[in-house]
Amino acid sequence: MKKNKILWLCYALSLFACAKGTFNESQTIPASLNKKITSVTDPNGVTTVRDLKFLQINVWQEGTSVTGGYDAIVNEVARAGADFVFLSEVRNYNNVDFTNRLVQSLKTKGLTYYAFRSDDSGILSKYPIVESASIYPVSSDHGSIYKLVALIDGQRIAAYTAHLDYTNYACYLPRGYSGVTWAKLPNGPETDVSKVAQMNLASYRDEAIRAFTSDANTEKNKGAIVFLGGDFNEPSMFDWVASTANLYDHHGVLCNWDATSILNTAGFKDSYRSLYPSPVTHPGFTYPSDNPAKAVSSLTWAPDADERERIDYIFFSPASNLTLKNSTIVGPDKSIVRNVRTTETTQDPFVLPLGVWPTDHKALLSTFELTTTASSNYEPIILNTGNVRVSTYQPGDGSVAALFDNNTTTFFTTFWNSYQITVPQWIVVDLGVDKASKGVAFQYTTRTSAKTDYMPTSIIIQATNQAPGNHTWAKEGDVYTDADRTWTDVASFSGAQYCPLATNTTSPKLQATATSVYRYWRFFVKQAKQNPTYEAAYPNAFCFQLSELKAERLK
C-alpha cells in the first residue's frame, strides 16, 4: 500500500498475494480437508490422530473495502473450519478489537475461537491460548509478527501470524514499476538482480523473519511444532527460478528472495510448495486476485504488467508426528493480468468463494495430520518431603506436606511476607537419577475455603539437571532462591482455563515436554491473584495457596 493515498497504498500493497488457475468445481471445502479425530489404544496409551487446519487470509482492511466484506470474512472462516486463522491487515478501527469481534461473530454460528488483541496481523485459535506474545511489533507500518501457544493432546503448538513490510516491493522492478512509488519506470524493466536484491533488502521483511526464527528456535527447544502464516509482501525463492524466468513478466530474473530463503535455511517448509513443487503447473498466485465487487483499477498496482505473485504462505517445522495432507487456494479463480480480469488455467487446486469475496488476495488453507499419545504414557510421581522443595512457606498455614496429604481441607501457602522476596515463588520436584524424564505433568487443587485470593494465574514449568548444592532448603518463613542453578523454561500456562480461580477447583493437567531428559522440575508461579489491599501496598509482591499438588512423569 501506499501512504495517504498512502493509507490506501499502504494496505493494498501489503496485500500482495496471487491467484491460481484450475479449480475445484465444488464451492465447499473438499471432504478430504474436513477435521478428523480418531483414537487408538496401544501399549503406550491412547494415540490420537487429528486433522489440523490453518487458514491464511489478508482481510483487506478488515473487510471494509468491499460491501458486506466483514460478514464474508466471518462466513469464509466458518466454512473453512480452520483450527488456526492467520489474519493480515488488522486495523482495530474505532478502537474495536477486530479479533475479538470475529470471535463473537463466530460464536453466533456455534463456533468457539480464542484470540488476543493485536495490531496489523492477528490470529484465532480453536484451542485455548496458553500464552501469547508480540515477536515483531508493528512500527511505522513496517509489518508485524505475533505468536500464540496452544496445547493439543499435550503437544505444544506455536502458531505465528505475520504481515510483513509492504514497502520496497522489489518484484515490481523486473516488471517495469517502482517498488517504492509504484510509478512506471522511465527506462523499462530493471533486470539487474543486484539492484532487485538491494531494494528487497531495504525493506524490514528480513528483520521480521529473523526475529521469528530466533523465537521459533526457542519454541522448538521446548518441544513445540511451529507454524507461520502470513502475507509476506514478497515472492518465494522457489518461484523465481529458471523454469519461470520468462513467465509472469520476470524478464529473465532469477532471485533468491530473502524471507523465504531465511526460512528455508532455518529448516521451515512451505506447505503449498511442498505439495506442488512446480511453480509452472502450480504457481499458487494469491495477489492480485480478481474481486467482482471492485473495479479493476482498485485491484492492480502495475496495470501494464503481469504482476501475479504467491505472497501468502503457511510454513511449518517438520516433526515426526506431523504430516502435511492438503493445501488449497481459497478465493476467485480469476486474477488481474495487465489490467484485465483473467481466468487462471493452471493446475492449482481451488475452493471458490461462498458469495461475496472480502479481499483482493486469495486465501490459503493447509491441512495437517497430528499424531499424539495421551497422558496414559505418564506415571505418577510419589511426592513426599524428601523430593519436594519450595521457595518459601508460611508458618501456621500448614507444612509442605499439606501439598500431598490427600486432604483438601489442609493447604500450603508461600510466605505471607513475600513482598520481601525478589523472585517469584515455586515448588521443585526431584525425580531422582533413575526417573529423570523428558516430560512432567502437574495438576493442582485450589484452596477449599471461600477465600479466592492467592491462587496462581501464571505458571511456568521449568527443568534442570544441575544439583542444588549444599545450601539449606527453605524452612518456615525462610527464602531459598535456587540462585546457583540455571533453569530451562519448558511450558507456560495462564488464563482461567489453565489456572482456575474458583475455590476447591482442580486444574487441567499442565503437561510439559522437553527435548532432553531432566531430573529436576520446577512448578514456577510467576504471578497470583492478590488481595486488593495487600496488592495496593505491595504491588510487586504475591504469595499463592494450594490444597493439593499431583505430579506425573513421562515414561
N, C-alpha and C positions, 0 to 999 in steps of 0.2 A: 503494500500500500504506500500511499504517498503521504504527505502530511498536509493537511489543510485542504487540500483537495485531497490534502495531506491526510487528514483523518481518513479520507476516502481511500487514498492510495495506500495508506497505512494498512487498512485492513484487507484491501483487495490483494495486495501483494503477499501478505502472509498466507494467502490462500493457496499459493502455488501448488496445485495438485492436478494431475492429468486425467484424461478419460480413457475408456477402454472400448474394445471392439466387440467381438462376438459375445452374445449374452444369452442367459437362460430365458426361455420364454415365460416361465413362471415368475410372477411378481411376489411370491412368498419365499421365505428363506428355505433353501433346499432341506429336505428331511435329514440328509447326512450331516447337517450342521446343528440339528436340534440337540439340546442337552441330554446327555445320557449319564445315569449313575447306576453302577452295579456294585454289589459287594460279594466277596467270596471268602469263605473261611479257609485258611491254610495253617500249617503248623506254627507260623509266627504270629497269627492273629487274624484280624479281618482286613483283607485287602480291598480297598475301594478304588474303582476306576470311574472317573467322571470327565465329562467334556467341560472345557473352559473356553469361553468365547470372549474375544476382545474386539471392540469396535473403535476405530479412529474416525472422527468426523470434524472437519472445520465447519463451525456453525454460522459463519458469515455474520459477524456482529450480533450473535445471539438470535439469529433468525429475523432480525429487524429489516434486512434488506429485501425480503420477499413478503408479500401479503400472506398471512397465515403461516409464516415461517416458524414461529415458536411452536405452534401446535404440531407442525410437520416434524420438527426435531423430536418432540415427545413421542409421536407415533412411530417414527423410524427406530428410535431406541427401544420402544416397547416391542416392535415387530422383530428386531434383531435378537432380543433376549440376551444380550451380552452380559457376562459376569462383571466385566470392567469396561467402562466407556471413557475414551480419551477425547477431550474437547479442546478445540483451538478457537481463539477469538472470544474468550470470556471477558466481558467488559463490566459486569455488575452495574449496569445503567441505573441511575437514580438511587444508587447505593442499595440496590436489591441484590442479594446474594443469588447469583444465577444457578449455581449447582444445587443449592437448597431449594430453589424454585422448581427445578427439574425433579428433585426428589419428591416434593409434594405433589407435583402433577402426575408423576408415575405411580404414586400411591393411590390416586383415584382410579387407576387401571389395575389395581391389585398387585402392584409390583413394589417390592421393598428394596431401596437402594440407600447407601450411606455416602456422605460427602463431607468435605470441609471447604471453607471459603478460600478462594484463590483468585488471582488476577492474571489475565491473558491466556492461561491454559487452565484446564480443570479436569477433574476425574470423578467418576462414580464407581461404586463397588457394591455388588450384591452381598458381599461379606463384611461383617463388622470391621471397622478400621482399628487396628492395633496401635498404629502411630502414623503421623504424617509430618512432612517437612517441606520447606522451600529449599530446593537444591541450587537453583539459579534464579534469584529474584528478578522480576521484571524491572528494568531501569531504562528510562528514555525510549521505551518501546523497542528494545533490542532483544526481545524474546524472554522465555521463562521455562523452567522445569520444576515440577513438583513431584513428590513421592507419597505414596501411601503403602502401608504394610498390612496384610491380612493373613490369617492362618486358615488353611483349608485342610481339614483332616490332619492337623498337626504340621503340615508343610508350610513353611514361611514363603509368602509371595510378596515380592517388592515390585509394585507397578508404578512406573514413572510416566507422566504426561508432559509433552513438550510442544511449544510453539516457538520456533526459532526465528531469529532476526530476519526481517524481510528485506533489509537494505543490502546494497551491493549484490544484487541478484545477477550474478555473473553469467549465468547461462543465456542471458539475452544478448551478450556481446557477439557470439557467432551468428546470431540471428539478425544482426544489424541494428540493435537497440541498446541504449544505455541501461545498465543495471542499477543506476542511481537516480537518473531523472526520468527514465523510460521514454526519452525522446529518441527519434530515429538518428542513427549515426550518419554524419555527413559523408563519410568515406566508405560506407557499406559495412558488411560483416567484419568483425575483428576475429581473426583466426589464429593469432599468436597465443599459444597455450600459456606462455608465461604471464601474459597480461590478463588472461582469463583467471588464472590461478591467483594472481596478485589481488585482483578485485575480490575474488571469493574470500581470500584470507582476511581482507579488510573488514568483513562482517564479524559479528560476535557469535556466529554459529559454532565455530570450533571451540571457543572458550566454554560455551554452554555444554557441549558434548563432553569435553574433558572433565567438567565438574560432575557430569553424570557418571562417567566411567570410574571416577575416583570414589564416589559414594556407592556405586554398584559393586565395586570390589569389596567394600566393607560388608555389604549385604550378602554377597556370595560367601564370604568367610563365616557368616552366621548361618549358612545353610540355605539361604533363600534362592528361589528361582526368580530371575529378574526379567521384567518385560518393560519395553519402552515404546510408547505410541505417540505420534505427533505429526504435525505439519512442519517439515524441516525447512521449507522455502529453499531447497537445494536438491539438485538431481543426485542420482546414485552413481557410485564408481562403477557399478555393474551395467549401467545403461548407456554410458558414453564410451563405447568400445568399438573395435574395428567393424563389427557387423552392423553398427548403426551410424558409422562415420558419415555416410551420405544420405541419411534419413533424417526426417524431422528438422530440417534446416540446421543440422550440426555442422555442415560445411567442412567436413573432414577432421573436425576437432575430436581428439580423444582426451578425456580429462579424468583424473583421479580425485574426485570431489572429496573435500576434507571430512565432512561429518560422517559419511558412511565409511570412509577409509579408516577413521579413528575407531569406529565401532567394529569394523571387520578385524582390525589388528588386535582389539581387545577381546575377540572371540565371540562377539554377538552375531546372531544370524537374522537375516532379513526374511520374514515369514513368507512374503509373496515371491521373492526371487528364489527362495529355497525350493519352492514347489514348481516354479516356472522359470527356469534358468535363462531362457532365450528372451532378450529384450526386443527381438524382431517379431516373433509369434505372439508374445505376451508382454507388450510394452508396459501395461499396467498404468496408463495415464490417469492421473487424478485431477489435473488442472491444465487448461481451463475447461471446466465442464459446461456443457450446454445447460441452460435453465430456461424452459419455455416461458416462464413468467417474466423474464427480463429481456430487455433489448440487447442485441449482440454487443453494442458499444460499451455496455456496462460489464461485460464478461471477458473482455480482451484488453491486454496492455501492449501488445505488439501486433496490431491489426494486419500488417503486411507479411507476417511470418507464421510459420508453423511452430507455435510456442508450447506445444503439448509436452508435459513432463509428469513423471511419477515423483511426487514430493511428499506424499502422505505415507507413513510407514508404520509397521509394527515389528519391532525387533525383540529377540528373546535370547536368554543364555541357555545353551543346551544343557540338558540334565538327563540322567539315566531313566528317570521316572516320568519324562515328558516327551510326548510325540506330537509333532505337527500333523494335523489332519487335512485342513482345508484353508484356503484363503481366497476371498472373492471380492470383487468390486461391487459396491452398492451405490446406485445412482443412475442417471440417464445414460443411455448407450450412445449419446452424441457428444461431440466436443466442438470447440470453436477452432477452426483452422483457417487462417488468413481471412478472418472476419466473416466466416461462413459457418453456419451450423452443419456439422458433418457427422454422419453415422459411422461409427467405428466398424472395421471389418477384420479385426484381429481375432485371435483365439482366446482372449481373456474371458474368464467366467464373470457373468453379470447377474445382479439382482436388481430389477428395475424399481423405481420409487413406488410407494403406495399411492401417491397422488401428487400433492404439492411437494416440490423438492426445495429444501430451505437454503441451499448454498450454491456457490459457484465452483465448489470442489466436488469430487466424488469421494465417498467414504470407503473404508477398507474394513472387512470383517475376517478375522482369522480364528480358527478353532483348533484347540489342542486337546490331547488326552492326558490327564494327570492320574498317575497310579500312586496310591499311598497305603501304608499299613497302619491300621488304627492302634490305639493305645494299648491293646491287649498284648503288644510286644514289649510292654513295660512290666516291671515287677516292683512290688512295694519296697520302700526303704524303711527299716525299723528305726524310728527316731528315738533317741534317748539322750541323757545328759552327757554321755561320752562322745557323741558325734554331732551334737548341735551346739553352736556358739552364737551369741548375739552381741550386737554393738553396745547396747545398754538395756537395763530393765529397771522397773520401778519397785522398790521395796513396798510390800504391803498389798500389791496387786497380783500376787502370785508369782511363783518362780518360773524359770524357763520350762520346767516340767509341765506347766499348765498347757503348753502347746501340744503335747502328745499324750495327755492323760485320758483321752476319750471321754471327757466330761465337759460339756459345753457351758456348764454354769461357772466354770473357772476360766480365767482369761489371763493372757500375757500382755503387759504394757511396757513399751520402752520408757525411758526415764522422763518423768514429768518436767524436770528442769532442762529439757533438751535444747532450750534456747542457748545454753552454754556450749552446745556441741556444734562443731563446724562442719560435720559431714552428715548426709542422710543416714537413715537407720537401716539395719539389715540383720539377717539371720544366715549363718553359714552352716552347711551340711557337709560333713566329711564322709565320702562314700567308702573310703579305705582303698588300699592298694589293689586288692583283688576285685573290687566292684567299680573301679573307675569306668566312666561311660561317656559316650558321645551325646547323651541326652538325659534330661530330667523332666519331670512334670510336678508342679506344686499345685496344691488345692487347699484353700483355707476357708474357715468359717468365721464370720464376724462375731463380735461380742453379742451375747444373748440379751442383755438388758436393753432398756428403751433408749439408751444413750447412743446417738448416731454420729457423734464426733469421733475423731481419731481413727478413722478407717482408711486404709490405703486407697489412693486414687491414681497413682502412677508407680509401676513396678518394673524393674529391670532384672532379668536373670543373667547372672554373670558366672564365669568359671575361671579356674586357675589350677596349675599344678605346683605352685610354689607353697612349700610348707610354711606354717605360721610363725616359726621361730620359737624362741624360749620365753617370750614375754607372757604375762598373765592375761587370760581371757577376762571378759567383763564380769565384775561382781555387782552386787546390788548398788545402783547409783553410780557405778564406775563407767568409764568410757574405754572401749577398745577400738582403736581406729583402723587397725589392719594396714597401717601405712607402709609396711615393708613389703607388701605384695602387689603385683600388677594383675588386674582383673580384665578379662575379655567380656564385653557385652555380647550376649548370645540372642536374647529376645527381650522385647519391651511390650508392656501392656498398660493401657489406660482406658478410661471411659467406663461407664456403669456396666456395660455388657461383660467386662472382664474383671472389674473391681467394684463389686456391689457395695452400696452404702447402707442398705437396709440391715436391721439387726437380725442376728441368728440366720444369716444367709450364707450358703456355700457357693464359692466362686466356681466358674468352669475350671477344668484342668488347664493350667498355664504351661504349655509344653515348649521346651527349648531344645533345639537340636544343633550341635556344633559340628565342625568338620574334623575336629580332633577329640581324643579321649581326655577327659579331665577327672581329677579326683575330688576337688573342692568346688562346690557350687554355692552361689550366694543369692538369696532372696533379698534384693536390694530395693527398699521402699524409697523412691525418690521424692514423693510427696504424699500427704494425707489430708483429709478434711479436718479442719480445726474448729474448735470452739471460737466463735467470733470475737469474744472479749480477749481470749488468750492470743488469737492471731493478730488483733489490733496492737496489743502490747509488744508482741514478739513476731513480726511478720515473716522472719526467715526461719522460724522455729516450728517444729512439729514433733509429735510422737504418734505411734499407732498401736492399736489394740487388736488382738486376735484371740478367738476362743480355741480354735484347733488349727493345726497345720499338718497336712499329709504330704508325702513325697514318694515319687516313683523314679526308677532309673530305667533307661533303655537297655534291654538285654544285650 
